[in-house]
Amino acid sequence: MGIALMMLAASVAVFGQSAIYHFKGGADGNWPMATMVADAAGNLYGTTYEGGGSTKCGGAKNYPFGCGIVFELTPPASRTGPWTETVLYRFTDGLDGALPSGGVTLDQAGNLYGTTSWGGTLGDGTIYQLVPPATQGGSWTEYTIYNFSVSQNGYDFPYYLAVDKSGNLYGYGGATYGGVFQLAPPVAQGGGWTYNLLYSFQGGSTDGSFPLGGPVLDAEGNIYGATDDGGNPACGSGCGVIFKLEPPATQGGAWTEKVLYSFKGMPDGNYPLDSLMIGANGNLYGTTSRGGQYGATYGGYGTVFELAKPGQSGGAWTETVLYSFQDDGDGGGPTGGVVHDNAGNLYGRDSSTVFRISPPSAQGGIWTETTLYNLANLQGLGEDDAGLTLRPKSGTLYGTTQGGGICTQRECLGTVFSVEP
């Protein structure tokens, strides 16, 4: 493990920011809780956990204002124009599922995939596919392609899915300590999708347990991810690990899991709660919600870290803490992972701030943290674990807030915001 030098105080930059959409409830959605995705044209796609109608959802029908939606936000024709929201699908708490707490994944054909935390054949949630219309302006078509079962999949369902070039989906599930699954598309048109559990975590001091967020894939088909628990017992039942799953050499063989790094707790990080990012250099980047150099009373305010791959001669992956949060205007407890731009800057968020971590000008120098936006400006903001979406050409960041925006007597309905350089 390496600990990079870091700024003793956070800097604040003046960035343009605005709420580009306020959810309205009713037929519209409310409570966006997940990271969005963008297509090549700059359209944003995401979900809201509730809203979409008057259907009561959940086990005790505790969500009386709709079962959630999938939405698209289309950018304006001019820089100052309004964004246009289109509801692509409203869940009904039937065979289609309900209450999507995770985001959507976009494949090369423009199909969207996501999960619901409730509903379906067994009432334990679903994986769905949304197919775009054949002609512009038509309706999207929803298909339930998998029904979760508590007895088979455990109580964990994936927040985010990954898709490979062959159309296979990957996510987290599995009983006991969690696992990684693959959902393979039908061999023949009209056939069913095939569920394969690739790996079951063992927990304890030598393996991870309870993966969160979603897996990421490299060009060779390896799967990378983080677990919230397991590994080094310095944090109790484990500080969390970074793992790699390697595909079999022959089709139908077993996948091989390797623990690349086991977090150690302060002054290192612990409890990584979200997806990793693979940089252009092949290194892994992410956040831990606890640990770091500051805030020992609270178990640390969290970190941004890099896990560098071995050199050509082999060896172990090397972890470096790039920044330790201080809860002093720079935020703390980041849970949404990071995204990067072409200059190597990393961007992330917590429940109150949007931040940038900039690389040093010389190798071995100091990474610098800059607070770009205080999300409290959106008023009524609730806790939010969603990450950011970066549009590379403009450098604009997009995100969601579960609270803020239009408020009723019961709740604030949430927003989509942008942060521009």
Backbone torsions as a table, in degrees:
resi	resn	phi	psi	omega
1	MET	NA	139.2	172.9
2	GLY	-118.5	148.3	175.8
3	ILE	-116.7	112.8	-179.4
4	ALA	-77.0	148.8	172.4
5	LEU	-63.7	151.0	-176.4
6	MET	-145.5	161.6	179.8
7	MET	-65.9	142.6	179.2
8	LEU	-80.7	-16.4	177.7
9	ALA	-141.2	148.4	-179.9
10	ALA	-79.8	142.6	172.7
11	SER	-96.7	160.3	-178.6
12	VAL	-124.2	126.9	178.5
13	ALA	-105.0	153.5	176.1
14	VAL	-94.3	106.0	177.2
15	PHE	-115.9	150.7	173.6
16	GLY	-74.9	136.8	179.3
17	GLN	-145.6	151.0	179.1
18	SER	-163.8	156.5	170.5
19	ALA	-87.1	112.0	-174.4
20	ILE	-87.3	-11.9	174.2
21	TYR	-157.3	136.8	174.8
22	HIS	-111.3	122.0	177.2
23	PHE	-70.3	148.4	-169.2
24	LYS	-113.3	-7.3	-175.8
25	GLY	70.6	-167.4	-178.7
26	GLY	61.8	-129.4	178.9
27	ALA	-67.1	-23.3	173.6
28	ASP	-83.2	174.3	-179.9
29	GLY	-89.4	174.3	167.0
30	ASN	-155.2	158.2	-175.6
31	TRP	66.9	64.6	170.1
32	PRO	-70.7	126.4	-172.8
33	MET	-121.8	0.7	-168.8
34	ALA	-130.0	161.8	175.1
35	THR	-66.4	140.8	177.8
36	MET	-92.2	166.3	171.3
37	VAL	-122.4	156.5	180.0
38	ALA	-122.9	146.1	173.8
39	ASP	-96.6	-178.2	-175.0
40	ALA	-64.0	-25.6	-179.5
41	ALA	-85.6	-3.1	179.5
42	GLY	90.9	4.9	174.4
43	ASN	-70.9	142.3	179.6
44	LEU	-105.7	140.7	178.7
45	TYR	-127.2	138.5	-179.6
46	GLY	-162.8	-171.7	-177.9
47	THR	-132.4	157.4	165.3
48	THR	-119.3	144.1	-175.7
49	TYR	-70.6	-30.6	-176.4
50	GLU	-133.1	-179.3	178.7
51	GLY	88.3	179.5	180.0
52	GLY	102.7	-6.3	-179.3
53	GLY	161.4	-159.2	-176.3
54	SER	-110.9	7.2	179.9
55	THR	-65.5	134.4	176.4
56	LYS	-86.8	132.7	-171.4
57	CYS	-126.7	162.2	175.9
58	GLY	93.7	170.2	-173.8
59	GLY	-57.9	-45.1	178.0
60	ALA	-104.2	19.2	-177.0
61	LYS	53.5	45.7	-176.6
62	ASN	-79.5	-6.1	-178.6
63	TYR	-118.5	89.2	-169.2
64	PRO	-85.9	1.4	-172.5
65	PHE	-115.0	29.2	177.7
66	GLY	115.5	157.0	-171.2
67	CYS	-100.9	10.3	178.4
68	GLY	101.4	162.2	-177.1
69	ILE	-138.2	165.1	162.4
70	VAL	-110.6	130.1	-175.9
71	PHE	-124.7	159.5	171.2
72	GLU	-124.0	136.0	173.4
73	LEU	-115.0	121.2	-178.0
74	THR	-100.9	129.3	-177.4
75	PRO	-68.1	155.7	-179.2
76	PRO	-71.7	158.0	176.9
77	ALA	-69.1	-32.7	176.8
78	SER	-115.9	157.7	-173.7
79	ARG	-58.4	-34.3	-174.8
80	THR	-96.9	1.5	-177.9
81	GLY	-77.9	170.0	-179.6
82	PRO	-83.1	150.2	170.5
83	TRP	-76.4	150.3	-178.7
84	THR	-111.8	124.2	178.3
85	GLU	-97.5	135.9	174.4
86	THR	-126.4	126.9	174.8
87	VAL	-81.2	113.7	-177.7
88	LEU	-82.1	-31.5	180.0
89	TYR	-160.0	140.8	174.6
90	ARG	-113.7	122.0	-179.9
91	PHE	-74.8	152.3	-172.7
92	THR	-119.7	-2.3	-174.7
93	ASP	65.4	27.6	173.1
94	GLY	-105.5	-138.6	177.6
95	LEU	-67.1	-15.5	-179.4
96	ASP	-83.8	-11.0	-179.7
97	GLY	92.7	-177.6	-177.5
98	ALA	-162.4	158.8	172.6
99	LEU	59.1	70.3	178.3
100	PRO	-79.4	103.6	179.5
101	SER	-87.2	-15.8	177.5
102	GLY	-97.8	171.8	-179.6
103	GLY	-90.4	-167.2	179.5
104	VAL	-115.0	156.2	177.3
105	THR	-117.9	139.7	-176.2
106	LEU	-108.4	128.7	176.7
107	ASP	-97.5	-179.2	-174.2
108	GLN	-67.9	-21.7	179.7
109	ALA	-89.7	-1.6	180.0
110	GLY	90.2	6.5	175.2
111	ASN	-76.5	148.2	176.8
112	LEU	-108.5	142.0	177.1
113	TYR	-129.4	143.9	178.3
114	GLY	-163.6	-175.4	-176.8
115	THR	-129.2	153.9	169.4
116	THR	-117.2	151.6	-177.4
117	SER	-92.9	-2.3	-177.6
118	TRP	-147.9	165.7	174.1
119	GLY	82.8	-166.6	-174.1
120	GLY	88.0	-176.6	-176.5
121	THR	-57.4	-39.0	-174.2
122	LEU	-104.8	-1.6	-179.5
123	GLY	77.8	6.0	-175.0
124	ASP	-105.1	12.0	179.1
125	GLY	104.8	167.9	-173.6
126	THR	-141.4	164.7	160.2
127	ILE	-111.0	131.9	-176.7
128	TYR	-123.6	157.6	174.2
129	GLN	-122.2	133.9	173.7
130	LEU	-114.7	119.7	-176.3
131	VAL	-102.7	128.0	-178.1
132	PRO	-67.6	158.3	-178.6
133	PRO	-68.7	153.4	178.4
134	ALA	-69.7	-30.5	178.6
135	THR	-121.6	143.6	-177.3
136	GLN	-58.2	134.6	179.8
137	GLY	93.3	-8.9	178.4
138	GLY	-77.0	-179.7	-178.2
139	SER	-89.3	144.7	171.6
140	TRP	-76.3	150.4	-178.5
141	THR	-112.3	128.2	-178.7
142	GLU	-100.3	134.6	175.1
143	TYR	-126.8	132.5	170.0
144	THR	-85.6	114.9	-174.1
145	ILE	-104.2	-9.5	175.3
146	TYR	-159.9	140.0	176.1
147	ASN	-111.1	123.5	179.6
148	PHE	-74.9	149.6	176.7
149	SER	-130.1	125.9	179.8
150	VAL	-58.3	-38.0	-177.9
151	SER	-67.1	-31.5	-179.2
152	GLN	-96.0	-41.0	-171.6
153	ASN	-101.5	-6.3	-175.2
154	GLY	75.4	-172.6	-177.9
155	TYR	-87.8	-8.8	178.8
156	ASP	-86.4	131.6	172.6
157	PHE	-124.0	153.9	-173.8
158	PRO	-73.6	137.6	173.1
159	TYR	-81.3	-36.9	-177.8
160	TYR	-135.4	142.3	177.1
161	LEU	-106.9	154.7	170.9
162	ALA	-115.8	149.2	179.8
163	VAL	-128.4	137.3	178.5
164	ASP	-99.0	-177.7	-175.3
165	LYS	-66.5	-22.9	179.4
166	SER	-88.0	-1.6	179.7
167	GLY	89.0	6.1	175.1
168	ASN	-72.7	141.4	176.5
169	LEU	-103.4	147.5	179.4
170	TYR	-131.9	141.6	178.9
171	GLY	-161.5	-177.0	-178.6
172	TYR	-103.9	136.4	176.1
173	GLY	-166.8	-155.1	178.0
174	GLY	94.0	150.9	-176.5
175	ALA	-83.9	173.4	175.5
176	THR	61.6	-93.7	-176.4
177	TYR	-101.1	6.9	-178.8
178	GLY	88.6	168.5	-179.0
179	GLY	-161.7	-175.2	177.4
180	VAL	-120.9	129.1	-179.7
181	PHE	-119.5	161.3	172.2
182	GLN	-121.0	138.4	173.8
183	LEU	-118.4	109.2	-174.1
184	ALA	-92.1	136.8	-178.8
185	PRO	-67.0	162.5	-179.1
186	PRO	-60.0	143.4	175.7
187	VAL	-72.7	-39.3	179.2
188	ALA	-118.5	148.6	-179.7
189	GLN	-56.7	132.1	-179.5
190	GLY	89.6	-6.3	179.5
191	GLY	-80.4	176.6	-178.9
192	GLY	-92.1	158.2	173.2
193	TRP	-78.5	150.4	-174.9
194	THR	-112.7	123.6	-179.6
195	TYR	-91.2	128.8	177.0
196	ASN	-130.7	122.4	174.2
197	LEU	-83.4	111.5	-174.3
198	LEU	-80.4	-34.7	-177.4
199	TYR	-158.9	139.9	173.9
200	SER	-112.4	123.6	179.8
201	PHE	-69.2	149.0	-174.8
202	GLN	-103.5	-14.6	-177.4
203	GLY	67.2	-163.1	-179.2
204	GLY	75.8	-166.0	-174.2
205	SER	-82.9	-11.5	-175.4
206	THR	-109.2	-6.2	180.0
207	ASP	-143.4	165.0	178.5
208	GLY	-84.7	174.8	172.6
209	SER	-155.1	149.1	177.9
210	PHE	61.2	70.2	175.0
211	PRO	-68.9	142.3	-179.9
212	LEU	-126.3	169.9	-176.5
213	GLY	72.5	-125.6	178.8
214	GLY	-155.1	159.9	179.1
215	PRO	-76.6	159.5	173.0
216	VAL	-125.7	150.6	-176.3
217	LEU	-116.0	143.3	170.8
218	ASP	-98.7	-179.2	-174.8
219	ALA	-65.7	-22.3	-179.7
220	GLU	-89.8	-0.6	-179.9
221	GLY	88.5	7.3	173.8
222	ASN	-72.8	147.9	-179.8
223	ILE	-109.5	133.7	177.4
224	TYR	-123.5	148.1	177.6
225	GLY	-169.3	-179.2	-178.8
226	ALA	-129.2	148.0	172.9
227	THR	-114.8	146.2	-177.7
228	ASP	-75.6	-21.5	-171.8
229	ASP	-136.8	178.1	-179.5
230	GLY	82.0	172.1	-179.3
231	GLY	83.8	-143.0	-174.4
232	ASN	-53.1	123.4	-176.0
233	PRO	-80.2	8.8	-179.9
234	ALA	-61.7	-22.5	-178.5
235	CYS	-102.1	18.3	-177.8
236	GLY	103.5	-107.7	179.2
237	SER	-85.1	8.5	177.0
238	GLY	130.9	147.4	-178.6
239	CYS	-93.2	-2.9	-177.8
240	GLY	97.8	155.7	-177.7
241	VAL	-136.6	162.9	167.2
242	ILE	-107.0	130.3	-175.9
243	PHE	-125.7	162.6	175.2
244	LYS	-132.1	136.3	173.4
245	LEU	-114.8	121.5	-179.3
246	GLU	-101.2	133.6	-179.0
247	PRO	-68.8	157.3	-179.6
248	PRO	-69.8	154.4	178.7
249	ALA	-69.2	-31.0	178.7
250	THR	-122.5	143.3	-177.4
251	GLN	-57.9	134.2	-179.5
252	GLY	91.5	-7.5	178.4
253	GLY	-77.5	-179.1	-177.6
254	ALA	-86.5	141.5	172.0
255	TRP	-76.6	150.7	-177.2
256	THR	-112.5	124.4	179.5
257	GLU	-99.3	138.7	175.2
258	LYS	-131.2	132.7	171.8
259	VAL	-83.9	112.5	-177.6
260	LEU	-81.0	-32.9	-178.7
261	TYR	-158.4	139.8	175.8
262	SER	-115.9	118.1	-177.5
263	PHE	-66.2	154.0	-170.7
264	LYS	-115.5	-4.1	-173.5
265	GLY	81.0	179.0	-174.2
266	MET	-51.3	137.3	2.9
267	PRO	-84.5	0.8	170.7
268	ASP	-74.7	175.7	177.3
269	GLY	-86.4	172.7	169.5
270	ASN	-160.2	158.9	-178.7
271	TYR	62.1	66.1	171.3
272	PRO	-73.3	125.6	-170.8
273	LEU	-111.0	2.8	-174.7
274	ASP	-144.8	-176.4	-175.0
275	SER	-67.5	154.1	173.9
276	LEU	-89.8	167.2	172.9
277	MET	-124.7	135.3	175.4
278	ILE	-95.1	120.0	179.9
279	GLY	-77.8	170.4	178.3
280	ALA	-61.8	-23.9	178.8
281	ASN	-86.7	1.5	-179.5
282	GLY	84.0	-2.7	177.1
283	ASN	-79.4	159.1	179.9
284	LEU	-102.4	141.6	179.8
285	TYR	-131.4	146.7	179.2
286	GLY	-171.7	-170.6	-179.9
287	THR	-127.7	153.3	167.9
288	THR	-116.8	142.6	-176.3
289	SER	-80.0	-17.4	178.5
290	ARG	-136.4	178.2	-178.0
291	GLY	86.8	-167.9	-174.9
292	GLY	96.4	-170.8	-173.6
293	GLN	-90.5	-13.0	-170.8
294	TYR	-125.6	151.1	174.6
295	GLY	81.9	46.7	-177.2
296	ALA	-60.5	-32.3	-179.9
297	THR	-59.9	-32.1	-177.2
298	TYR	-103.1	10.0	-177.7
299	GLY	81.1	14.3	-179.5
300	GLY	94.9	150.5	-177.5
301	TYR	-93.8	3.4	175.9
302	GLY	100.3	169.4	-174.2
303	THR	-143.3	164.7	160.4
304	VAL	-111.6	132.0	-174.5
305	PHE	-130.7	161.0	172.6
306	GLU	-124.2	137.2	173.8
307	LEU	-117.9	106.7	-173.8
308	ALA	-87.4	133.5	-179.1
309	LYS	-71.2	158.3	179.9
310	PRO	-65.0	158.6	175.0
311	GLY	-73.5	-177.6	-177.8
312	GLN	-61.3	-25.3	-179.7
313	SER	-84.4	0.5	178.7
314	GLY	90.4	-163.2	-177.9
315	GLY	110.7	-169.1	-175.9
316	ALA	-90.0	155.2	169.3
317	TRP	-69.6	146.2	-174.9
318	THR	-117.2	124.7	-179.8
319	GLU	-96.9	138.1	175.2
320	THR	-132.9	129.8	172.1
321	VAL	-78.9	114.3	-178.5
322	LEU	-82.2	-32.2	179.5
323	TYR	-155.7	136.0	172.7
324	SER	-107.9	124.5	-179.2
325	PHE	-73.5	149.6	-174.1
326	GLN	-115.9	-5.9	-175.4
327	ASP	56.1	39.5	-177.4
328	ASP	-132.9	58.9	-177.3
329	GLY	89.3	-11.5	-178.8
330	ASP	-101.9	4.4	-179.1
331	GLY	84.8	-167.2	180.0
332	GLY	174.7	155.9	-179.3
333	GLY	65.1	45.9	-179.3
334	PRO	-65.7	137.8	-177.3
335	THR	-132.5	0.5	-174.2
336	GLY	-101.9	10.3	-177.6
337	GLY	72.6	-168.4	-179.3
338	VAL	-135.7	158.0	169.6
339	VAL	-124.2	163.1	-177.3
340	HIS	-133.2	154.9	175.0
341	ASP	-104.0	-177.7	-176.0
342	ASN	-69.1	-18.3	179.7
343	ALA	-88.9	-1.1	178.3
344	GLY	90.4	4.4	175.1
345	ASN	-71.8	144.5	176.8
346	LEU	-108.0	140.1	-179.5
347	TYR	-126.8	139.9	178.3
348	GLY	-155.5	-171.1	-177.5
349	ARG	-157.4	163.0	165.5
350	ASP	-127.9	-158.1	-176.8
351	SER	-74.1	-10.9	-174.7
352	SER	-127.5	-17.9	-174.3
353	THR	-138.3	156.5	166.5
354	VAL	-110.9	129.6	-173.8
355	PHE	-129.2	161.4	174.0
356	ARG	-126.4	136.2	173.5
357	ILE	-113.5	114.8	-174.4
358	SER	-102.7	136.7	-178.5
359	PRO	-71.4	158.2	179.5
360	PRO	-71.1	158.0	178.1
361	SER	-73.6	-24.6	178.9
362	ALA	-127.1	144.9	-179.0
363	GLN	-56.1	133.3	-179.7
364	GLY	86.8	0.3	-179.3
365	GLY	-82.3	-163.3	-172.4
366	ILE	-94.2	131.1	167.6
367	TRP	-80.1	138.9	-173.3
368	THR	-114.0	131.4	177.2
369	GLU	-97.4	133.6	176.8
370	THR	-129.3	128.0	175.3
371	THR	-83.2	119.6	-175.6
372	LEU	-93.2	-30.8	-174.3
373	TYR	-159.5	136.6	173.8
374	ASN	-96.7	111.8	-174.9
375	LEU	-69.2	-13.5	176.3
376	ALA	-63.1	-17.8	177.3
377	ASN	-63.7	-17.7	-179.6
378	LEU	-82.5	-5.8	175.1
379	GLN	64.3	134.8	175.1
380	GLY	69.4	18.4	-175.4
381	LEU	-65.2	133.5	175.6
382	GLY	-102.7	179.3	176.7
383	GLU	-61.0	141.5	-173.1
384	ASP	-149.4	124.6	-179.6
385	ASP	-104.2	5.9	-177.2
386	ALA	-72.2	148.1	177.0
387	GLY	-92.0	-169.2	-178.0
388	LEU	-105.2	156.7	172.8
389	THR	-119.2	129.5	-177.4
390	LEU	-109.1	130.9	171.6
391	ARG	-96.2	105.6	-168.6
392	PRO	-58.1	-40.1	-174.5
393	LYS	-62.9	-41.4	-177.3
394	SER	-97.3	-18.3	-175.2
395	GLY	75.7	11.2	-179.2
396	THR	-79.0	138.1	176.8
397	LEU	-103.5	143.9	178.1
398	TYR	-129.3	146.1	178.4
399	GLY	-157.4	176.3	179.7
400	THR	-123.1	154.8	170.3
401	THR	-123.7	134.1	-179.8
402	GLN	-68.3	-33.3	176.6
403	GLY	-111.3	-170.1	-179.0
404	GLY	82.3	177.7	-179.9
405	GLY	78.4	-137.4	-179.8
406	ILE	-75.4	129.6	-177.4
407	CYS	-117.7	137.2	172.7
408	THR	-105.8	-178.1	176.1
409	GLN	-64.5	-24.7	-176.5
410	ARG	-89.1	-39.0	-170.2
411	GLU	-167.7	165.2	167.0
412	CYS	-96.1	142.1	-162.4
413	LEU	-93.1	-13.6	175.1
414	GLY	103.4	162.5	-176.0
415	THR	-140.1	165.6	161.3
416	VAL	-113.9	131.8	-176.8
417	PHE	-124.2	160.9	174.2
418	SER	-126.2	150.3	173.8
419	VAL	-130.1	117.5	-173.7
420	GLU	-112.8	140.6	176.6
421	PRO	-71.2	NA	NA
